[in-house]
């Protein structure tokens, strides 16, 4: 088995490894970028509002809106208005968008499988990834709960 490059003193091996893996997966995407894939995947799972997408992706609303604009322009997403709220917009993935998302998933899966084939015990890594996913979900739920109970900022008293 090849030796793992040693990080410079002070560098965090776990963080570097995850960043390296993210780059490997990003290069495997052909029709969409990794951030576009993440956005499409959330929309397929039921997220529809830019505000919610921005929160889940840890991005600003303008960044998410620009990405949505790009995906709509490319025919990967459609915007429709919500009958009960004319200000709200529903995002739905198109057939072309599903194809692009599937191509990205297949490319990333192939690269990940190549990496896993080179480790001593791929099952241990898969179990670790499941635990990491559970930890991320728990962390996101805790952050959402904390945000829900945070007091609203006090407004300035009205002047008379």
PyMOL commands that set and color helices and strands:
alter all, ss='L'
color gray80, all
select helices_A, chain A and resi 13-28+34-44+50-57+61-73+95-117+122-149
alter helices_A, ss='H'
color red, helices_A
select strands_A, chain A and resi 77-82+85-93
alter strands_A, ss='S'
color yellow, strands_A
deselect
rebuild
show_as cartoon
